[in-house]
Structure formats: C-alpha cells, structure tokens
Amino acid sequence: MYIVKQIMHFFVENVIN
C-alpha cells in the first residue's frame, strides 16, 4: 500500500527524532 508506506516512514522519523 502507498499510504501505509508513507505512515511507516513518518512513524520512523518521529521515533528517531
């Protein structure tokens, strides 16, 4: 899914920050 990938990336960036 496209949206799922976007959300996963956003979540990863949030966790890293």
CHARMM internal coordinates of N, CA and C (Angstrom, degrees):
IC EDIT
DIST 1 N 1 CA 1.4787
DIST 1 CA 1 C 1.5356
ANGL 1 N 1 CA 1 C 109.33
DIST 1 C 2 N 1.3002
ANGL 1 CA 1 C 2 N 115.04
DIHE 1 N 1 CA 1 C 2 N 149.46
DIST 2 N 2 CA 1.4774
ANGL 1 C 2 N 2 CA 119.26
DIHE 1 CA 1 C 2 N 2 CA -178.45
DIST 2 CA 2 C 1.5325
ANGL 2 N 2 CA 2 C 110.68
DIHE 1 C 2 N 2 CA 2 C -81.16
DIST 2 C 3 N 1.3220
ANGL 2 CA 2 C 3 N 115.54
DIHE 2 N 2 CA 2 C 3 N -48.64
DIST 3 N 3 CA 1.4731
ANGL 2 C 3 N 3 CA 119.68
DIHE 2 CA 2 C 3 N 3 CA -178.94
DIST 3 CA 3 C 1.5267
ANGL 3 N 3 CA 3 C 110.26
DIHE 2 C 3 N 3 CA 3 C -61.26
DIST 3 C 4 N 1.3089
ANGL 3 CA 3 C 4 N 116.16
DIHE 3 N 3 CA 3 C 4 N -41.16
DIST 4 N 4 CA 1.4758
ANGL 3 C 4 N 4 CA 119.71
DIHE 3 CA 3 C 4 N 4 CA -178.98
DIST 4 CA 4 C 1.5248
ANGL 4 N 4 CA 4 C 109.57
DIHE 3 C 4 N 4 CA 4 C -57.97
DIST 4 C 5 N 1.3270
ANGL 4 CA 4 C 5 N 116.40
DIHE 4 N 4 CA 4 C 5 N -43.82
DIST 5 N 5 CA 1.4628
ANGL 4 C 5 N 5 CA 119.94
DIHE 4 CA 4 C 5 N 5 CA -178.90
DIST 5 CA 5 C 1.5359
ANGL 5 N 5 CA 5 C 109.83
DIHE 4 C 5 N 5 CA 5 C -62.89
DIST 5 C 6 N 1.3092
ANGL 5 CA 5 C 6 N 116.29
DIHE 5 N 5 CA 5 C 6 N -40.71
DIST 6 N 6 CA 1.4688
ANGL 5 C 6 N 6 CA 120.16
DIHE 5 CA 5 C 6 N 6 CA -179.84
DIST 6 CA 6 C 1.5289
ANGL 6 N 6 CA 6 C 109.73
DIHE 5 C 6 N 6 CA 6 C -63.47
DIST 6 C 7 N 1.3150
ANGL 6 CA 6 C 7 N 116.43
DIHE 6 N 6 CA 6 C 7 N -45.18
DIST 7 N 7 CA 1.4729
ANGL 6 C 7 N 7 CA 120.56
DIHE 6 CA 6 C 7 N 7 CA -179.62
DIST 7 CA 7 C 1.5267
ANGL 7 N 7 CA 7 C 109.92
DIHE 6 C 7 N 7 CA 7 C -62.73
DIST 7 C 8 N 1.3310
ANGL 7 CA 7 C 8 N 116.10
DIHE 7 N 7 CA 7 C 8 N -43.67
DIST 8 N 8 CA 1.4713
ANGL 7 C 8 N 8 CA 119.21
DIHE 7 CA 7 C 8 N 8 CA -179.58
DIST 8 CA 8 C 1.5219
ANGL 8 N 8 CA 8 C 109.91
DIHE 7 C 8 N 8 CA 8 C -59.96
DIST 8 C 9 N 1.3040
ANGL 8 CA 8 C 9 N 116.76
DIHE 8 N 8 CA 8 C 9 N -44.61
DIST 9 N 9 CA 1.4668
ANGL 8 C 9 N 9 CA 120.33
DIHE 8 CA 8 C 9 N 9 CA 179.94
DIST 9 CA 9 C 1.5313
ANGL 9 N 9 CA 9 C 109.94
DIHE 8 C 9 N 9 CA 9 C -62.35
DIST 9 C 10 N 1.3163
ANGL 9 CA 9 C 10 N 116.30
DIHE 9 N 9 CA 9 C 10 N -43.77
DIST 10 N 10 CA 1.4631
ANGL 9 C 10 N 10 CA 120.25
DIHE 9 CA 9 C 10 N 10 CA 179.72
DIST 10 CA 10 C 1.5300
ANGL 10 N 10 CA 10 C 110.12
DIHE 9 C 10 N 10 CA 10 C -61.43
DIST 10 C 11 N 1.3108
ANGL 10 CA 10 C 11 N 116.32
DIHE 10 N 10 CA 10 C 11 N -43.94
DIST 11 N 11 CA 1.4618
ANGL 10 C 11 N 11 CA 120.90
DIHE 10 CA 10 C 11 N 11 CA 179.98
DIST 11 CA 11 C 1.5225
ANGL 11 N 11 CA 11 C 110.57
DIHE 10 C 11 N 11 CA 11 C -61.88
DIST 11 C 12 N 1.3138
ANGL 11 CA 11 C 12 N 116.01
DIHE 11 N 11 CA 11 C 12 N -43.55
DIST 12 N 12 CA 1.4700
ANGL 11 C 12 N 12 CA 120.51
DIHE 11 CA 11 C 12 N 12 CA -179.40
DIST 12 CA 12 C 1.5250
ANGL 12 N 12 CA 12 C 109.53
DIHE 11 C 12 N 12 CA 12 C -62.15
DIST 12 C 13 N 1.3068
ANGL 12 CA 12 C 13 N 117.21
DIHE 12 N 12 CA 12 C 13 N -44.43
DIST 13 N 13 CA 1.4705
ANGL 12 C 13 N 13 CA 120.01
DIHE 12 CA 12 C 13 N 13 CA -179.95
DIST 13 CA 13 C 1.5225
ANGL 13 N 13 CA 13 C 109.86
DIHE 12 C 13 N 13 CA 13 C -63.09
DIST 13 C 14 N 1.3178
ANGL 13 CA 13 C 14 N 116.93
DIHE 13 N 13 CA 13 C 14 N -39.85
DIST 14 N 14 CA 1.4584
ANGL 13 C 14 N 14 CA 120.50
DIHE 13 CA 13 C 14 N 14 CA 179.92
DIST 14 CA 14 C 1.5264
ANGL 14 N 14 CA 14 C 110.32
DIHE 13 C 14 N 14 CA 14 C -63.79
DIST 14 C 15 N 1.3070
ANGL 14 CA 14 C 15 N 116.83
DIHE 14 N 14 CA 14 C 15 N -42.65
DIST 15 N 15 CA 1.4721
ANGL 14 C 15 N 15 CA 120.52
DIHE 14 CA 14 C 15 N 15 CA -179.06
DIST 15 CA 15 C 1.5290
ANGL 15 N 15 CA 15 C 109.73
DIHE 14 C 15 N 15 CA 15 C -65.77
DIST 15 C 16 N 1.3202
ANGL 15 CA 15 C 16 N 116.92
DIHE 15 N 15 CA 15 C 16 N -42.53
DIST 16 N 16 CA 1.4695
ANGL 15 C 16 N 16 CA 120.30
DIHE 15 CA 15 C 16 N 16 CA -178.50
DIST 16 CA 16 C 1.5235
ANGL 16 N 16 CA 16 C 109.66
DIHE 15 C 16 N 16 CA 16 C -64.30
DIST 16 C 17 N 1.3336
ANGL 16 CA 16 C 17 N 116.38
DIHE 16 N 16 CA 16 C 17 N -39.17
DIST 17 N 17 CA 1.4647
ANGL 16 C 17 N 17 CA 119.26
DIHE 16 CA 16 C 17 N 17 CA -178.51
DIST 17 CA 17 C 1.5210
ANGL 17 N 17 CA 17 C 108.18
DIHE 16 C 17 N 17 CA 17 C -71.87
END
COOR INIT
IC SEED 1 N 1 CA 1 C
IC BUILD
